Amino acid sequence: MQWTATTLAAGLHIVATPIGAARDVTLRTLDILASADVLAAEDTRSLRHLMELHGVALAGRPLLAYHDHNGARMRPRLLQALGEGRSVAYASEAGTPLVADPGFALVRAATAEGHAVTAAPGPSAVLAALTVSGLPSDRFLFAGFAPPAAAARARFLDGLAGIDATVILFESPKRVGRLLTELVQHLGGDRDAAVCRELTKRFEEVRRGPLATLAADFADRPVKGEIVVLVDRGAPVAASGKEMEEALREAMRDKPLKQAVAEIAARLDLPRRHVYQAALRLRDDT
């Protein structure tokens, strides 16, 4: 089957590509790939293969590599095409562009010059992993890759400890054991977590359990494929008595007692009765 080109509006079209199963591509993505005047991709080989699988002909159109190493040199060429009123499609190597992908600077530059930017949504390793992890999805943080340098890595992991959301990380299969061990050290071993490997592919695997258990499982295990690590939020940390009293004193300076109590109880996630009794003590002491 040959995919037929249609009229495509001028502008930058951001298209998501499969993270594993080639049939996860959307029909709209194929329409854009068949119709864009210029194609750009993080990995041109991957995009060319995807197009061949689905009968999308290149038909003499330029297919340009755009990645971390050539972005500064290639952006002007793509922006020039946009300035000439042409349609440009950009695809990441796999998944949704701009998520652990060099496309951000291109979108930023295109919008700065007033060009239209549209997205054809589709596969995402972040959302696929969140879906199958069994962890809360009401609030989540995609934290990307942890920095490689030891000091920066430690600060980065410490910063995740107080995040009130499911944390999602990417990691190399060679370093996933190290990452899990470090997460135990920085976040504690009791947090529920999941390690998702090869999502949507033939050997898809999801391991769930406490961080300490997963760290032990992956400590000496050789791992292949793309890895997503997810960690549940920690238990709420109750405010100290000193913190509560200081907050109450500040609130009671210009608010009625009951209003101050309600405000501080909500802010510090404390029982209102407990805060009210403390407020009465503070009032009587003054």
C-alpha positions in Angstrom: 0.0 0.0 0.0 1.3 3.4 -0.9 0.3 6.3 1.4 -1.1 9.2 -0.6 0.2 12.8 0.0 -2.4 15.5 0.8 -2.2 19.2 1.2 -0.4 20.1 4.4 -0.4 23.6 5.9 2.9 25.5 6.2 4.6 25.3 9.6 6.5 22.9 11.9 4.7 19.6 12.4 5.9 17.6 15.4 5.1 13.9 15.0 5.3 11.1 17.5 6.7 7.8 16.3 6.4 4.2 17.7 8.5 3.3 20.7 8.4 -0.4 19.7 5.5 -1.8 17.7 5.5 -0.2 14.3 1.7 -0.4 14.1 1.4 2.1 17.0 1.9 4.9 14.5 -1.1 7.1 14.0 -2.9 7.7 10.7 -2.4 11.4 11.1 1.4 10.9 11.5 1.5 9.0 8.2 -0.5 11.7 6.5 2.0 14.3 7.7 5.1 12.2 6.7 3.6 11.6 3.3 2.8 15.3 2.7 5.5 17.5 4.4 7.8 19.4 2.1 10.8 18.7 4.3 11.3 15.9 6.7 13.7 16.1 9.7 14.5 13.4 12.2 16.7 12.7 15.2 17.6 9.4 13.4 17.0 9.5 9.6 17.5 5.7 9.4 14.7 5.0 11.9 12.3 7.4 10.2 13.1 6.1 6.7 12.5 2.5 7.9 9.1 3.5 9.5 8.1 5.2 6.2 9.0 2.1 4.2 7.0 -0.2 6.5 3.9 1.9 6.0 4.3 2.7 2.3 5.2 6.3 2.7 7.4 7.4 -0.3 10.2 9.9 0.2 9.6 11.0 -3.4 12.7 13.1 -3.6 11.9 15.3 -0.6 14.8 16.2 1.7 15.2 14.0 4.8 17.5 15.9 7.2 19.2 14.7 10.4 18.5 17.0 13.4 20.1 15.9 16.6 22.2 17.1 19.6 25.4 17.3 17.6 24.2 19.2 14.6 21.3 21.2 15.9 23.0 24.6 15.8 24.0 24.1 12.2 20.7 22.5 11.0 18.2 24.8 12.7 18.8 27.7 10.3 18.1 25.5 7.3 14.8 24.3 8.8 13.8 27.8 9.8 14.6 29.0 6.3 12.2 26.4 4.9 9.6 27.6 7.3 10.2 31.2 6.3 9.6 30.2 2.7 6.2 28.9 3.6 7.0 25.2 3.5 5.8 22.5 5.8 8.4 20.8 7.9 7.8 17.5 9.8 10.1 16.6 12.7 10.2 13.1 14.3 12.2 11.8 17.3 14.0 8.5 17.1 11.1 6.9 19.0 8.2 8.3 21.0 7.1 11.9 21.4 9.5 14.6 20.3 10.9 17.0 23.0 10.7 14.3 25.7 14.4 13.5 26.2 14.9 14.7 22.6 16.7 17.6 20.9 13.5 19.1 19.4 13.0 21.7 22.1 15.4 24.3 20.6 13.8 23.9 17.2 10.3 24.5 18.5 11.5 27.4 20.6 13.2 29.0 17.5 10.2 28.4 15.3 7.7 30.0 17.7 10.1 32.9 18.2 9.9 33.6 14.5 6.1 33.4 14.5 5.8 30.1 12.6 2.9 27.8 13.2 3.8 24.7 15.3 1.4 21.7 15.6 1.7 18.3 17.2 0.4 15.0 16.0 0.4 13.1 19.3 1.0 9.4 19.7 3.3 6.9 21.4 5.2 8.0 24.6 7.4 5.8 26.8 6.5 8.0 29.7 2.8 7.5 29.5 3.0 3.9 28.5 5.2 3.1 31.6 2.9 5.1 33.8 -0.1 3.2 32.5 1.3 -0.3 33.2 3.2 0.5 36.4 0.3 0.4 38.8 1.5 3.6 40.5 -0.7 6.7 41.0 -1.2 8.6 37.8 -3.1 11.6 39.3 0.2 13.6 39.4 3.6 12.7 37.9 7.0 14.2 37.2 9.1 13.2 34.3 12.6 13.8 35.5 14.5 12.4 32.5 18.0 11.0 32.9 19.9 11.5 36.2 23.2 13.5 35.6 26.3 11.3 35.2 28.6 13.4 37.5 28.5 12.1 41.1 27.9 15.4 42.8 25.2 16.6 40.4 23.6 13.2 40.5 23.4 13.2 44.3 21.8 16.6 44.3 19.4 15.5 41.6 18.3 12.4 43.5 18.0 14.3 46.8 15.7 16.7 45.0 13.3 13.9 44.1 12.7 12.9 47.8 10.1 15.5 48.5 8.2 15.4 45.2 4.5 14.8 45.8 4.0 12.8 42.6 5.0 9.6 40.9 8.6 10.2 39.5 9.5 8.8 36.1 13.1 8.4 35.0 14.9 7.1 31.9 18.0 5.1 32.3 20.5 3.1 30.3 20.3 -0.7 30.8 23.9 -0.6 31.8 23.2 1.7 34.7 19.7 0.7 35.9 21.1 -1.4 38.8 23.2 1.6 40.0 20.2 3.9 39.7 18.0 1.7 41.8 20.6 1.3 44.5 21.0 5.1 44.6 17.3 5.6 44.8 17.2 3.4 47.8 19.9 5.5 49.4 18.2 8.8 48.6 14.5 8.0 48.8 14.4 4.9 51.1 13.8 1.3 50.2 10.1 1.0 51.1 8.7 3.1 48.3 6.7 1.3 45.6 8.4 1.3 42.3 8.4 -0.2 38.8 11.0 -1.0 36.2 9.6 -1.1 32.6 11.7 -2.6 29.9 11.2 -2.8 26.1 7.7 -1.3 26.2 5.4 -2.3 23.4 8.0 -4.7 22.0 8.1 -8.5 21.9 10.1 -8.9 25.2 8.2 -6.2 27.2 8.7 -6.7 30.9 7.4 -4.8 34.0 8.9 -5.5 37.4 7.0 -4.0 40.4 7.8 -3.9 44.1 9.6 -1.9 46.8 12.7 0.0 45.7 14.9 -2.2 47.9 13.5 -5.4 46.3 14.0 -4.1 42.7 17.5 -2.9 43.5 18.4 -6.4 44.7 16.8 -7.9 41.6 18.8 -5.8 39.2 22.0 -5.6 41.1 23.9 -8.2 39.0 21.4 -8.8 36.3 22.4 -8.1 32.7 19.7 -5.9 31.1 19.0 -5.0 27.5 16.6 -2.6 25.9 15.0 0.8 26.8 14.4 1.3 30.5 11.8 3.5 32.3 12.0 3.6 36.2 9.0 4.9 38.2 8.9 5.6 41.9 5.8 6.4 44.0 5.7 9.5 46.1 6.8 9.2 49.7 4.5 9.4 52.7 3.6 12.9 53.7 6.0 14.4 56.3 4.2 15.9 59.2 5.1 19.4 60.2 7.1 19.8 63.4 5.5 21.4 66.4 7.9 24.3 66.1 7.0 24.8 62.4 3.3 24.8 63.3 3.7 27.3 66.1 5.7 29.7 64.0 3.1 29.5 61.2 0.3 30.1 63.7 2.0 33.1 65.3 2.4 34.7 61.8 -1.2 34.0 60.8 -2.7 35.1 64.1 -1.1 38.6 63.8 -3.7 39.7 61.3 -6.4 37.0 61.2 -9.0 35.8 63.6 -8.1 32.7 65.5 -10.4 30.3 63.7 -9.4 31.6 60.3 -5.7 31.2 61.2 -6.3 27.7 62.4 -8.1 26.7 59.2 -5.3 28.2 57.1 -2.4 26.5 58.9 -4.2 23.1 59.2 -4.7 23.1 55.5 -1.2 24.3 54.6 0.6 21.9 56.8 -1.9 19.0 56.4 -2.5 18.7 60.1 -5.7 17.8 62.1 -7.6 21.1 62.7 -8.3 20.1 66.3 -4.6 19.7 67.0 -3.8 23.1 65.4 -6.7 24.8 67.3 -5.5 23.5 70.7 -2.0 24.9 69.9 -3.5 28.2 68.8 -5.4 28.5 72.1 -2.1 27.9 74.1 -0.3 30.5 72.1 -3.1 33.0 72.6 -3.2 32.4 76.4 0.6 32.8 76.6 0.5 36.3 75.1 
